[in-house]
Amino acid sequence: MKRFFLLFAALASFNLMAAPPPGHPSPGQARDMLMPDKPPAPSELPNMGKVLSSIDANDFTYIEVDRAGSKVWIAAPKMVLKPGSTIRYEDGSVMNDFYSKLLKRTFPSVMFVGHVAVVD
């Protein structure tokens, strides 16, 4: 009887330890948060501006954006853009005085982003 009780107690405590705390995402939800299968919707991208120009370089497109009267450069996975298009893009890693060997050009500042959506 004592063995049965110890086995039962061990199994019960294992089930309690295996259950995530309330509000914790399941393993599938956590995977989707870290590696989503689809890109975010344009409304989920916080930055917006008009494309002034773009330059393709290997796997990247460097995009000059007019953001409320201020010109900024972003780099995104290669894509086709037309000057005058309105885009939304996520925040990314900013590199100051970035030199592109391929383009033989220094950008004063460029933000590398993973997602850009054309909205107009």
N, CA, C and O atoms as CSV, one atom per row, in Angstrom:
chain,resi,resn,atom,element,x,y,z
A,1,MET,N,N,0.813,-1.200,0.000
A,1,MET,CA,C,0.000,0.000,0.000
A,1,MET,C,C,0.858,1.268,0.000
A,1,MET,O,O,0.539,2.251,-0.668
A,2,LYS,N,N,1.950,1.221,0.762
A,2,LYS,CA,C,2.833,2.372,0.836
A,2,LYS,C,C,3.446,2.654,-0.548
A,2,LYS,O,O,3.559,3.813,-0.948
A,3,ARG,N,N,3.843,1.587,-1.282
A,3,ARG,CA,C,4.402,1.762,-2.616
A,3,ARG,C,C,3.384,2.401,-3.552
A,3,ARG,O,O,3.724,3.291,-4.331
A,4,PHE,N,N,2.147,1.953,-3.475
A,4,PHE,CA,C,1.085,2.504,-4.316
A,4,PHE,C,C,0.912,3.995,-4.043
A,4,PHE,O,O,0.785,4.790,-4.973
A,5,PHE,N,N,0.909,4.371,-2.763
A,5,PHE,CA,C,0.743,5.768,-2.387
A,5,PHE,C,C,1.904,6.609,-2.929
A,5,PHE,O,O,1.678,7.697,-3.460
A,6,LEU,N,N,3.155,6.115,-2.800
A,6,LEU,CA,C,4.315,6.858,-3.285
A,6,LEU,C,C,4.277,7.013,-4.809
A,6,LEU,O,O,4.603,8.071,-5.348
A,7,LEU,N,N,3.867,5.925,-5.496
A,7,LEU,CA,C,3.750,5.985,-6.944
A,7,LEU,C,C,2.673,6.994,-7.359
A,7,LEU,O,O,2.882,7.789,-8.276
A,8,PHE,N,N,1.529,6.958,-6.682
A,8,PHE,CA,C,0.431,7.877,-6.961
A,8,PHE,C,C,0.871,9.324,-6.710
A,8,PHE,O,O,0.579,10.204,-7.521
A,9,ALA,N,N,1.564,9.578,-5.604
A,9,ALA,CA,C,2.028,10.928,-5.268
A,9,ALA,C,C,3.033,11.424,-6.318
A,9,ALA,O,O,2.996,12.584,-6.726
A,10,ALA,N,N,3.924,10.530,-6.745
A,10,ALA,CA,C,4.911,10.915,-7.751
A,10,ALA,C,C,4.231,11.272,-9.072
A,10,ALA,O,O,4.578,12.277,-9.693
A,11,LEU,N,N,3.267,10.459,-9.507
A,11,LEU,CA,C,2.555,10.740,-10.750
A,11,LEU,C,C,1.739,12.020,-10.653
A,11,LEU,O,O,1.692,12.795,-11.608
A,12,ALA,N,N,1.107,12.249,-9.532
A,12,ALA,CA,C,0.311,13.468,-9.346
A,12,ALA,C,C,1.202,14.704,-9.395
A,12,ALA,O,O,0.835,15.702,-10.016
A,13,SER,N,N,2.380,14.653,-8.745
A,13,SER,CA,C,3.269,15.815,-8.759
A,13,SER,C,C,3.854,16.021,-10.155
A,13,SER,O,O,4.085,17.162,-10.556
A,14,PHE,N,N,4.101,14.939,-10.908
A,14,PHE,CA,C,4.591,15.068,-12.278
A,14,PHE,C,C,3.573,15.806,-13.141
A,14,PHE,O,O,3.954,16.670,-13.931
A,15,ASN,N,N,2.290,15.486,-13.008
A,15,ASN,CA,C,1.250,16.166,-13.791
A,15,ASN,C,C,1.168,17.643,-13.436
A,15,ASN,O,O,0.930,18.478,-14.308
A,16,LEU,N,N,1.363,17.972,-12.166
A,16,LEU,CA,C,1.324,19.379,-11.778
A,16,LEU,C,C,2.511,20.132,-12.355
A,16,LEU,O,O,2.380,21.285,-12.764
A,17,MET,N,N,3.662,19.486,-12.387
A,17,MET,CA,C,4.850,20.141,-12.922
A,17,MET,C,C,4.777,20.267,-14.438
A,17,MET,O,O,5.352,21.198,-15.001
A,18,ALA,N,N,4.094,19.366,-15.102
A,18,ALA,CA,C,4.030,19.381,-16.555
A,18,ALA,C,C,3.077,20.449,-17.080
A,18,ALA,O,O,3.238,20.917,-18.207
A,19,ALA,N,N,2.103,20.835,-16.292
A,19,ALA,CA,C,1.116,21.820,-16.744
A,19,ALA,C,C,1.708,23.225,-16.662
A,19,ALA,O,O,2.280,23.588,-15.634
A,20,PRO,N,N,1.580,24.034,-17.739
A,20,PRO,CA,C,2.084,25.406,-17.677
A,20,PRO,C,C,1.206,26.246,-16.756
A,20,PRO,O,O,0.046,25.904,-16.529
A,21,PRO,N,N,1.745,27.338,-16.225
A,21,PRO,CA,C,0.939,28.212,-15.370
A,21,PRO,C,C,-0.167,28.873,-16.176
A,21,PRO,O,O,-0.071,28.964,-17.400
A,22,PRO,N,N,-1.218,29.335,-15.501
A,22,PRO,CA,C,-2.321,30.003,-16.205
A,22,PRO,C,C,-1.807,31.184,-17.036
A,22,PRO,O,O,-0.986,31.971,-16.565
A,23,GLY,N,N,-2.297,31.299,-18.272
A,23,GLY,CA,C,-1.906,32.386,-19.160
A,23,GLY,C,C,-0.639,32.123,-19.944
A,23,GLY,O,O,-0.295,32.898,-20.836
A,24,HIS,N,N,0.063,31.043,-19.630
A,24,HIS,CA,C,1.296,30.705,-20.347
A,24,HIS,C,C,0.931,30.099,-21.690
A,24,HIS,O,O,0.018,29.275,-21.757
A,25,PRO,N,N,1.627,30.486,-22.778
A,25,PRO,CA,C,1.283,29.915,-24.086
A,25,PRO,C,C,1.657,28.436,-24.153
A,25,PRO,O,O,2.598,27.981,-23.503
A,26,SER,N,N,0.905,27.713,-24.946
A,26,SER,CA,C,1.222,26.308,-25.184
A,26,SER,C,C,2.489,26.247,-26.028
A,26,SER,O,O,2.887,27.262,-26.599
A,27,PRO,N,N,3.131,25.090,-26.124
A,27,PRO,CA,C,4.317,25.014,-26.981
A,27,PRO,C,C,4.032,25.425,-28.423
A,27,PRO,O,O,4.870,26.073,-29.050
A,28,GLY,N,N,2.875,25.064,-28.958
A,28,GLY,CA,C,2.520,25.467,-30.319
A,28,GLY,C,C,2.366,26.971,-30.452
A,28,GLY,O,O,2.807,27.557,-31.441
A,29,GLN,N,N,1.738,27.607,-29.454
A,29,GLN,CA,C,1.575,29.064,-29.494
A,29,GLN,C,C,2.928,29.759,-29.377
A,29,GLN,O,O,3.172,30.757,-30.055
A,30,ALA,N,N,3.805,29.240,-28.526
A,30,ALA,CA,C,5.137,29.827,-28.375
A,30,ALA,C,C,5.912,29.711,-29.683
A,30,ALA,O,O,6.594,30.656,-30.080
A,31,ARG,N,N,5.819,28.572,-30.354
A,31,ARG,CA,C,6.498,28.392,-31.641
A,31,ARG,C,C,5.982,29.407,-32.655
A,31,ARG,O,O,6.767,30.007,-33.389
A,32,ASP,N,N,4.648,29.603,-32.697
A,32,ASP,CA,C,4.061,30.549,-33.645
A,32,ASP,C,C,4.489,31.980,-33.350
A,32,ASP,O,O,4.634,32.786,-34.269
A,33,MET,N,N,4.694,32.306,-32.062
A,33,MET,CA,C,5.136,33.651,-31.713
A,33,MET,C,C,6.582,33.868,-32.152
A,33,MET,O,O,6.936,34.969,-32.575
A,34,LEU,N,N,7.420,32.839,-32.060
A,34,LEU,CA,C,8.823,32.974,-32.417
A,34,LEU,C,C,9.067,32.808,-33.908
A,34,LEU,O,O,9.954,33.452,-34.470
A,35,MET,N,N,8.284,31.946,-34.553
A,35,MET,CA,C,8.469,31.681,-35.977
A,35,MET,C,C,7.113,31.661,-36.676
A,35,MET,O,O,6.616,30.593,-37.037
A,36,PRO,N,N,6.516,32.827,-36.868
A,36,PRO,CA,C,5.201,32.833,-37.512
A,36,PRO,C,C,5.291,32.328,-38.953
A,36,PRO,O,O,6.273,32.567,-39.655
A,37,ASP,N,N,4.247,31.631,-39.365
A,37,ASP,CA,C,4.210,31.085,-40.722
A,37,ASP,C,C,3.888,32.147,-41.765
A,37,ASP,O,O,4.243,32.000,-42.934
A,38,LYS,N,N,3.225,33.200,-41.349
A,38,LYS,CA,C,2.853,34.240,-42.300
A,38,LYS,C,C,3.344,35.586,-41.789
A,38,LYS,O,O,3.476,35.782,-40.581
A,39,PRO,N,N,3.613,36.504,-42.692
A,39,PRO,CA,C,4.082,37.820,-42.252
A,39,PRO,C,C,2.980,38.583,-41.523
A,39,PRO,O,O,1.798,38.279,-41.683
A,40,PRO,N,N,3.371,39.579,-40.718
A,40,PRO,CA,C,2.355,40.360,-40.018
A,40,PRO,C,C,1.492,41.149,-40.997
A,40,PRO,O,O,1.931,41.490,-42.096
A,41,ALA,N,N,0.284,41.428,-40.590
A,41,ALA,CA,C,-0.616,42.258,-41.399
A,41,ALA,C,C,-0.060,43.680,-41.438
A,41,ALA,O,O,0.601,44.106,-40.490
A,42,PRO,N,N,-0.316,44.423,-42.518
A,42,PRO,CA,C,0.189,45.802,-42.587
A,42,PRO,C,C,-0.191,46.642,-41.363
A,42,PRO,O,O,0.601,47.470,-40.912
A,43,SER,N,N,-1.383,46.436,-40.829
A,43,SER,CA,C,-1.803,47.224,-39.668
A,43,SER,C,C,-0.963,46.925,-38.430
A,43,SER,O,O,-0.978,47.703,-37.476
A,44,GLU,N,N,-0.229,45.807,-38.428
A,44,GLU,CA,C,0.619,45.452,-37.295
A,44,GLU,C,C,2.017,46.049,-37.398
A,44,GLU,O,O,2.801,45.963,-36.453
A,45,LEU,N,N,2.331,46.650,-38.536
A,45,LEU,CA,C,3.650,47.242,-38.736
A,45,LEU,C,C,3.595,48.713,-38.325
A,45,LEU,O,O,2.792,49.470,-38.869
A,46,PRO,N,N,4.437,49.133,-37.371
A,46,PRO,CA,C,4.276,50.457,-36.752
A,46,PRO,C,C,4.743,51.655,-37.567
A,46,PRO,O,O,4.300,52.772,-37.300
A,47,ASN,N,N,5.614,51.470,-38.543
A,47,ASN,CA,C,6.192,52.599,-39.281
A,47,ASN,C,C,5.570,52.706,-40.669
A,47,ASN,O,O,5.230,51.700,-41.292
A,48,MET,N,N,5.425,53.956,-41.147
A,48,MET,CA,C,4.815,54.164,-42.450
A,48,MET,C,C,5.521,55.311,-43.161
A,48,MET,O,O,5.983,56.259,-42.526
A,49,GLY,N,N,5.602,55.213,-44.501
A,49,GLY,CA,C,6.189,56.289,-45.281
A,49,GLY,C,C,6.035,56.038,-46.764
A,49,GLY,O,O,5.517,55.004,-47.185
A,50,LYS,N,N,6.494,57.002,-47.553
A,50,LYS,CA,C,6.445,56.911,-49.026
A,50,LYS,C,C,7.822,56.530,-49.549
A,50,LYS,O,O,8.843,57.043,-49.091
A,51,VAL,N,N,7.828,55.624,-50.514
A,51,VAL,CA,C,9.075,55.193,-51.142
A,51,VAL,C,C,9.582,56.315,-52.051
A,51,VAL,O,O,8.867,56.768,-52.944
A,52,LEU,N,N,10.818,56.758,-51.817
A,52,LEU,CA,C,11.446,57.747,-52.681
A,52,LEU,C,C,12.283,57.052,-53.747
A,52,LEU,O,O,12.280,57.449,-54.913
A,53,SER,N,N,13.000,56.011,-53.334
A,53,SER,CA,C,13.818,55.233,-54.267
A,53,SER,C,C,14.123,53.886,-53.632
A,53,SER,O,O,13.919,53.684,-52.435
A,54,SER,N,N,14.621,52.964,-54.462
A,54,SER,CA,C,15.039,51.660,-53.929
A,54,SER,C,C,16.204,51.139,-54.754
A,54,SER,O,O,16.328,51.440,-55.941
A,55,ILE,N,N,17.053,50.357,-54.107
A,55,ILE,CA,C,18.238,49.788,-54.740
A,55,ILE,C,C,18.311,48.319,-54.335
A,55,ILE,O,O,18.323,47.997,-53.147
A,56,ASP,N,N,18.359,47.436,-55.320
A,56,ASP,CA,C,18.510,46.008,-55.029
A,56,ASP,C,C,19.986,45.668,-54.914
A,56,ASP,O,O,20.808,46.127,-55.707
A,57,ALA,N,N,20.313,44.852,-53.908
A,57,ALA,CA,C,21.685,44.397,-53.695
A,57,ALA,C,C,21.633,42.992,-53.109
A,57,ALA,O,O,21.309,42.808,-51.936
A,58,ASN,N,N,21.955,42.012,-53.934
A,58,ASN,CA,C,21.879,40.595,-53.535
A,58,ASN,C,C,20.490,40.283,-52.989
A,58,ASN,O,O,19.498,40.422,-53.705
A,59,ASP,N,N,20.411,39.869,-51.740
A,59,ASP,CA,C,19.135,39.461,-51.144
A,59,ASP,C,C,18.370,40.600,-50.477
A,59,ASP,O,O,17.311,40.372,-49.893
A,60,PHE,N,N,18.893,41.823,-50.558
A,60,PHE,CA,C,18.267,42.966,-49.894
A,60,PHE,C,C,17.790,43.997,-50.899
A,60,PHE,O,O,18.308,44.101,-52.011
A,61,THR,N,N,16.789,44.755,-50.478
A,61,THR,CA,C,16.395,45.974,-51.174
A,61,THR,C,C,16.571,47.111,-50.183
A,61,THR,O,O,15.971,47.109,-49.108
A,62,TYR,N,N,17.395,48.079,-50.550
A,62,TYR,CA,C,17.571,49.283,-49.733
A,62,TYR,C,C,16.507,50.262,-50.191
A,62,TYR,O,O,16.372,50.533,-51.385
A,63,ILE,N,N,15.754,50.789,-49.241
A,63,ILE,CA,C,14.604,51.628,-49.569
A,63,ILE,C,C,14.761,52.989,-48.894
A,63,ILE,O,O,14.896,53.078,-47.674
A,64,GLU,N,N,14.742,54.043,-49.702
A,64,GLU,CA,C,14.745,55.399,-49.163
A,64,GLU,C,C,13.289,55.789,-48.942
A,64,GLU,O,O,12.481,55.766,-49.870
A,65,VAL,N,N,12.967,56.145,-47.712
A,65,VAL,CA,C,11.582,56.394,-47.317
A,65,VAL,C,C,11.428,57.824,-46.809
A,65,VAL,O,O,12.234,58.306,-46.013
A,66,ASP,N,N,10.375,58.495,-47.285
A,66,ASP,CA,C,9.991,59.797,-46.728
A,66,ASP,C,C,9.011,59.513,-45.609
A,66,ASP,O,O,7.871,59.110,-45.844
A,67,ARG,N,N,9.464,59.723,-44.415
A,67,ARG,CA,C,8.640,59.459,-43.234
A,67,ARG,C,C,8.331,60.796,-42.563
A,67,ARG,O,O,9.123,61.318,-41.779
A,68,ALA,N,N,7.163,61.329,-42.890
A,68,ALA,CA,C,6.703,62.607,-42.331
A,68,ALA,C,C,7.738,63.716,-42.541
A,68,ALA,O,O,8.047,64.471,-41.620
A,69,GLY,N,N,8.272,63.804,-43.772
A,69,GLY,CA,C,9.206,64.873,-44.096
A,69,GLY,C,C,10.655,64.552,-43.774
A,69,GLY,O,O,11.541,65.346,-44.092
A,70,SER,N,N,10.918,63.430,-43.162
A,70,SER,CA,C,12.275,63.026,-42.834
A,70,SER,C,C,12.656,61.829,-43.700
A,70,SER,O,O,11.893,60.869,-43.801
A,71,LYS,N,N,13.832,61.881,-44.324
A,71,LYS,CA,C,14.279,60.775,-45.170
A,71,LYS,C,C,15.043,59.758,-44.328
A,71,LYS,O,O,15.960,60.105,-43.584
A,72,VAL,N,N,14.642,58.490,-44.464
A,72,VAL,CA,C,15.324,57.401,-43.769
A,72,VAL,C,C,15.586,56.277,-44.769
A,72,VAL,O,O,14.894,56.152,-45.779
A,73,TRP,N,N,16.590,55.470,-44.470
A,73,TRP,CA,C,16.884,54.289,-45.272
A,73,TRP,C,C,16.570,53.053,-44.463
A,73,TRP,O,O,16.918,52.953,-43.287
A,74,ILE,N,N,15.900,52.104,-45.116
A,74,ILE,CA,C,15.683,50.799,-44.507
A,74,ILE,C,C,16.191,49.743,-45.492
A,74,ILE,O,O,16.260,49.988,-46.696
A,75,ALA,N,N,16.537,48.590,-44.976
A,75,ALA,CA,C,16.935,47.458,-45.818
A,75,ALA,C,C,16.029,46.298,-45.441
A,75,ALA,O,O,15.849,45.986,-44.264
A,76,ALA,N,N,15.461,45.664,-46.464
A,76,ALA,CA,C,14.501,44.581,-46.258
A,76,ALA,C,C,14.834,43.439,-47.206
A,76,ALA,O,O,15.616,43.613,-48.142
A,77,PRO,N,N,14.242,42.267,-46.968
A,77,PRO,CA,C,14.418,41.194,-47.952
A,77,PRO,C,C,14.002,41.701,-49.332
A,77,PRO,O,O,13.080,42.507,-49.454
A,78,LYS,N,N,14.687,41.223,-50.364
A,78,LYS,CA,C,14.495,41.720,-51.720
A,78,LYS,C,C,13.017,41.740,-52.114
A,78,LYS,O,O,12.287,40.769,-51.916
A,79,MET,N,N,12.601,42.880,-52.680
A,79,MET,CA,C,11.207,43.058,-53.101
A,79,MET,C,C,11.136,44.099,-54.203
A,79,MET,O,O,12.077,44.863,-54.419
A,80,VAL,N,N,10.003,44.115,-54.899
A,80,VAL,CA,C,9.780,45.084,-55.968
A,80,VAL,C,C,8.949,46.232,-55.415
A,80,VAL,O,O,7.891,46.017,-54.824
A,81,LEU,N,N,9.439,47.457,-55.613
A,81,LEU,CA,C,8.742,48.655,-55.140
A,81,LEU,C,C,8.736,49.716,-56.227
A,81,LEU,O,O,9.630,49.767,-57.071
A,82,LYS,N,N,7.728,50.549,-56.195
A,82,LYS,CA,C,7.651,51.689,-57.112
A,82,LYS,C,C,7.794,52.969,-56.298
A,82,LYS,O,O,7.207,53.078,-55.222
A,83,PRO,N,N,8.561,53.937,-56.788
A,83,PRO,CA,C,8.601,55.232,-56.111
A,83,PRO,C,C,7.184,55.797,-55.982
A,83,PRO,O,O,6.382,55.709,-56.912
A,84,GLY,N,N,6.893,56.370,-54.832
A,84,GLY,CA,C,5.572,56.920,-54.561
A,84,GLY,C,C,4.659,55.966,-53.815
A,84,GLY,O,O,3.623,56.380,-53.295
A,85,SER,N,N,5.032,54.688,-53.754
A,85,SER,CA,C,4.209,53.723,-53.000
A,85,SER,C,C,4.285,54.019,-51.509
A,85,SER,O,O,5.318,54.456,-51.002
A,86,THR,N,N,3.192,53.777,-50.823
A,86,THR,CA,C,3.182,53.887,-49.372
A,86,THR,C,C,3.473,52.501,-48.799
A,86,THR,O,O,2.871,51.505,-49.199
A,87,ILE,N,N,4.402,52.466,-47.861
A,87,ILE,CA,C,4.751,51.190,-47.231
A,87,ILE,C,C,4.618,51.296,-45.723
A,87,ILE,O,O,4.660,52.382,-45.146
A,88,ARG,N,N,4.457,50.146,-45.110
A,88,ARG,CA,C,4.525,50.021,-43.653
A,88,ARG,C,C,5.633,49.024,-43.385
A,88,ARG,O,O,5.819,48.072,-44.144
A,89,TYR,N,N,6.370,49.239,-42.307
A,89,TYR,CA,C,7.470,48.350,-41.983
A,89,TYR,C,C,7.678,48.282,-40.478
A,89,TYR,O,O,7.290,49.175,-39.725
A,90,GLU,N,N,8.303,47.192,-40.076
A,90,GLU,CA,C,8.521,46.971,-38.656
A,90,GLU,C,C,9.769,47.704,-38.178
A,90,GLU,O,O,10.548,48.207,-38.988
A,91,ASP,N,N,9.957,47.764,-36.872
A,91,ASP,CA,C,11.191,48.278,-36.308
A,91,ASP,C,C,12.276,47.237,-36.538
A,91,ASP,O,O,11.985,46.046,-36.654
A,92,GLY,N,N,13.500,47.674,-36.602
A,92,GLY,CA,C,14.597,46.749,-36.831
A,92,GLY,C,C,15.872,47.239,-36.189
A,92,GLY,O,O,15.857,48.137,-35.346
A,93,SER,N,N,16.968,46.645,-36.593
A,93,SER,CA,C,18.286,47.004,-36.075
A,93,SER,C,C,18.864,48.141,-36.911
A,93,SER,O,O,18.937,48.050,-38.136
A,94,VAL,N,N,19.266,49.193,-36.245
A,94,VAL,CA,C,19.813,50.364,-36.926
A,94,VAL,C,C,21.340,50.285,-36.916
A,94,VAL,O,O,21.965,50.013,-35.891
A,95,MET,N,N,21.914,50.531,-38.089
A,95,MET,CA,C,23.372,50.608,-38.205
A,95,MET,C,C,23.728,51.984,-38.738
A,95,MET,O,O,23.254,52.395,-39.797
A,96,ASN,N,N,24.557,52.682,-38.004
A,96,ASN,CA,C,25.007,54.011,-38.411
A,96,ASN,C,C,26.294,53.899,-39.218
A,96,ASN,O,O,27.118,53.016,-38.978
A,97,ASP,N,N,26.455,54.807,-40.181
A,97,ASP,CA,C,27.625,54.816,-41.063
A,97,ASP,C,C,27.878,53.426,-41.644
A,97,ASP,O,O,28.992,52.905,-41.599
A,98,PHE,N,N,26.803,52.840,-42.194
A,98,PHE,CA,C,26.883,51.491,-42.754
A,98,PHE,C,C,27.447,51.541,-44.164
A,98,PHE,O,O,26.905,52.219,-45.037
A,99,TYR,N,N,28.543,50.815,-44.381
A,99,TYR,CA,C,29.165,50.752,-45.704
A,99,TYR,C,C,28.769,49.459,-46.390
A,99,TYR,O,O,29.008,48.374,-45.861
A,100,SER,N,N,28.164,49.567,-47.565
A,100,SER,CA,C,27.819,48.413,-48.381
A,100,SER,C,C,28.948,48.190,-49.380
A,100,SER,O,O,29.192,49.018,-50.257
A,101,LYS,N,N,29.635,47.053,-49.233
A,101,LYS,CA,C,30.725,46.735,-50.166
A,101,LYS,C,C,30.192,46.559,-51.582
A,101,LYS,O,O,30.815,46.996,-52.550
A,102,LEU,N,N,29.035,45.915,-51.693
A,102,LEU,CA,C,28.458,45.664,-53.009
A,102,LEU,C,C,28.106,46.969,-53.726
A,102,LEU,O,O,28.390,47.132,-54.912
A,103,LEU,N,N,27.488,47.890,-52.996
A,103,LEU,CA,C,27.074,49.159,-53.591
A,103,LEU,C,C,28.180,50.213,-53.571
A,103,LEU,O,O,28.072,51.263,-54.204
A,104,LYS,N,N,29.249,49.906,-52.826
A,104,LYS,CA,C,30.363,50.858,-52.666
A,104,LYS,C,C,29.829,52.215,-52.212
A,104,LYS,O,O,30.112,53.260,-52.797
A,105,ARG,N,N,29.055,52.145,-51.154
A,105,ARG,CA,C,28.354,53.336,-50.673
A,105,ARG,C,C,28.199,53.270,-49.155
A,105,ARG,O,O,28.006,52.194,-48.590
A,106,THR,N,N,28.284,54.413,-48.510
A,106,THR,CA,C,28.049,54.495,-47.070
A,106,THR,C,C,26.695,55.153,-46.831
A,106,THR,O,O,26.424,56.244,-47.332
A,107,PHE,N,N,25.860,54.481,-46.066
A,107,PHE,CA,C,24.572,55.038,-45.665
A,107,PHE,C,C,24.766,55.679,-44.288
A,107,PHE,O,O,25.321,55.042,-43.393
A,108,PRO,N,N,24.320,56.926,-44.099
A,108,PRO,CA,C,24.465,57.544,-42.776
A,108,PRO,C,C,23.820,56.697,-41.680
A,108,PRO,O,O,24.339,56.583,-40.569
A,109,SER,N,N,22.689,56.115,-42.020
A,109,SER,CA,C,21.958,55.256,-41.086
A,109,SER,C,C,21.029,54.375,-41.907
A,109,SER,O,O,20.374,54.850,-42.834
A,110,VAL,N,N,20.972,53.104,-41.570
A,110,VAL,CA,C,20.045,52.197,-42.247
A,110,VAL,C,C,19.476,51.243,-41.211
A,110,VAL,O,O,20.196,50.715,-40.364
A,111,MET,N,N,18.161,51.033,-41.296
A,111,MET,CA,C,17.484,50.113,-40.388
A,111,MET,C,C,17.195,48.822,-41.154
A,111,MET,O,O,16.526,48.844,-42.187
A,112,PHE,N,N,17.699,47.707,-40.647
A,112,PHE,CA,C,17.448,46.413,-41.256
A,112,PHE,C,C,16.177,45.829,-40.666
A,112,PHE,O,O,16.076,45.641,-39.454
A,113,VAL,N,N,15.204,45.540,-41.530
A,113,VAL,CA,C,13.896,45.040,-41.094
A,113,VAL,C,C,13.584,43.731,-41.808
A,113,VAL,O,O,14.154,43.427,-42.856
A,114,GLY,N,N,12.680,42.972,-41.227
A,114,GLY,CA,C,12.308,41.699,-41.808
A,114,GLY,C,C,11.041,41.742,-42.636
A,114,GLY,O,O,10.833,40.900,-43.510
A,115,HIS,N,N,10.174,42.744,-42.357
A,115,HIS,CA,C,8.882,42.799,-43.040
A,115,HIS,C,C,8.556,44.207,-43.504
A,115,HIS,O,O,8.645,45.174,-42.746
A,116,VAL,N,N,8.172,44.294,-44.779
A,116,VAL,CA,C,7.687,45.545,-45.378
A,116,VAL,C,C,6.427,45.178,-46.139
A,116,VAL,O,O,6.392,44.166,-46.839
A,117,ALA,N,N,5.396,45.995,-46.006
A,117,ALA,CA,C,4.143,45.769,-46.737
A,117,ALA,C,C,3.797,47.023,-47.525
A,117,ALA,O,O,3.832,48.133,-46.993
A,118,VAL,N,N,3.462,46.837,-48.794
A,118,VAL,CA,C,2.996,47.948,-49.639
A,118,VAL,C,C,1.507,48.115,-49.360
A,118,VAL,O,O,0.733,47.166,-49.488
A,119,VAL,N,N,1.113,49.329,-48.979
A,119,VAL,CA,C,-0.292,49.576,-48.644
A,119,VAL,C,C,-0.979,50.484,-49.666
A,119,VAL,O,O,-2.200,50.636,-49.628
A,120,ASP,N,N,-0.221,51.082,-50.569
A,120,ASP,CA,C,-0.817,51.970,-51.574
A,120,ASP,C,C,0.086,52.064,-52.770
A,120,ASP,O,O,-0.233,52.764,-53.731
